């Protein structure tokens, strides 16, 4: 289980113009999935449970699933205007993310894997980081591996030069690091 996600401010003049309408969502959450019905439902629930969930849209991209993912999502969230279900031919997670991004309308975009979920106040925390650091266009909320109750917590370790940080521009840009705790950490 992971409580992470990556948020980016929309870039590019066409995208900015398309997303500048006051009536649109503040955040688009894109969840690519393939044959993960129960886990995807949990991910969607965690996003919709955010305190400011009325200002977001959830785009679930079903990447050619052969299980009951589509039916389960339509039953659980088909009447919710904030939830969009997009079905594509099985093309892989990157193609699914891209397809969701094309359909997104939010000022901010977040990619959330279907086997991950948000802790309460995750969206508010990311918005606060953007507010304190307006120079940022990308925020990564590093996930935490959660254990079962009564078992010791596990740590998730990310190398500073790992694959997530391999883009050439990252080496030239200063990183802003903050230790942010969600909710009650006692």
N, C-alpha and C positions, 0 to 999 in steps of 0.2 A: 504494500500500500504506500502511496506517495501523496503528499499534500502539495505538490508543486505546480508549476505552470510558468509559461513565459508570456509576457505582455509586451507589445510594441505599440508605439504611437503610429498611426497611419502616416505613410510618407508618399510623396509624389503629388503634384498639383491636381491632377484629375481625381485621384483618390480623395484628397483633402476637400475638393469642391463637392464631390458626391457625398461625403460624410459630414459636411458642415451644417446640415439642416438641424434646427433645434428640436424637431420632433423625432429624430432618429435616436437609436440607442447610444449610450455612452460607451458600452463595451459589447463586442462580439466575441463569444467564446466558441471556438471551433473544436469539436470532439470527433476525430476520425475513429472509426471502429470497424472491426471485422470479427464476426462470430463471438461477441462478448455481451450478450443480452443483459444479464444481471449486473455486470460491472458497469456497463454503459448507463443503465438506469440509476445506479448509485452516483456516478459522476454528474449526471444531469441534475439529480436531486440536490447535490451539494452546491451546485451553481445557483439553482433557483432558490435555495435557502439563504443566500446572502442577504444581509439587511437592506441593501439598495437594489434588489433584484428587478425592480420595475424598470430600471434604466439599462437593461441589457437584453441581448438576444443570444440564444444558444443554437448553434448550427451543428447538427450531428450529421456527419458524412458516413453513410453506410457503404463500405468499400467491398461490395459484392458478397455480403454475408449470405450464408446458406442456412443459418439457424433462424430463430424467431426474433432476432433483434428488431427488425422493422416493425413487425406486428406489436411487439411489447412496447416500443416507443410510441407508436401511434395510439395504442390503448391508454397509456399512462399520460401522454403529453400532447396528443393530437389536437385537443381543443385549446391549448395554450398558445396565444398569438406570438409569444416570445420565442417559441421553439420551432425551428425549421428542420425538417428531415429531408436530406438530400441522398438519393441512392445513385451510386455510380457503379460501373463495371469494375471488377477487382483489378486495381492498378497499383496498390501499395500505399503505405501511409503518407508518403510525401505527396503523391498525386491527390490523395484525399484531403490533406491539409490545404493544398493549393486550390482545390475545387471549393472548399469552404471559404477560403479567403476571398475568392472572386465574388461569392454571394454575400459577404459580410457588409454591414452598413455602419458599424460602430466607429467612433473616434479612436478607440483603443481596440486592439485585437489580442486575444489570448488563445494559445494552443494548449489544450488539456488532453492528455492521453485518456482513453476510455477505461483504463484500469487504475487511474488516479482520481483523486477527488480533492475538493477544497475544504480547508478548515474554515470555521466561521470567521467572518471579517477579512478573508483573503483579498477580496476586491477592494475593500476600503483601505487596507494596508498598502496595496500597490498604488492606488490613487494618491495616498498621502506621500509616497515616495516621489511620484511624478510632480506633485505640488511643491515639495521641498527642493526638488532638483529639476527645474524646467528645462535644463539643457539635455536631459536624457530623452532618448527615443526608444529605449529598450530596457525592460526590467525583467530579471529572472528571479522568480520566487523558488529558491532551492527547496526541494522536497525533503521530507523526513520519513524514514521508514518506521512505521509504527508496529509495535509488537502486540500480541494478544494480552489482555488484562492479566496481571500477575507475573508476566515474563519480563526479563530485562529489556530495556529499549535498545534498539540497534541504531547505529549511526550510519548516515549516508555520506560517503566521502566523494568529493569531486576534485579532480586534479586541476590546478590553476591553468595548466596547458592542455587540458583534456579536449576531446572532440567538440564539445559545446563552445569552446573558446578558441577555435582554430581559424576563424575568419581573419584574413590579413589586417583588416582595419582595427581589430581588437587590440593588436599589439601597439598601435599608435595612439589609441584613445585611453585616457585615464579612467580607471574603474572606480566607482563609488561603492564602497562596501559598508553595509550596515547590518548589525545583528538585530533582527526584528523578530519579536515573539508574538504569536497570535494568541489571543485569549488569555486565560489564566494558566500560567506555567508552573504553579506551585504543585 
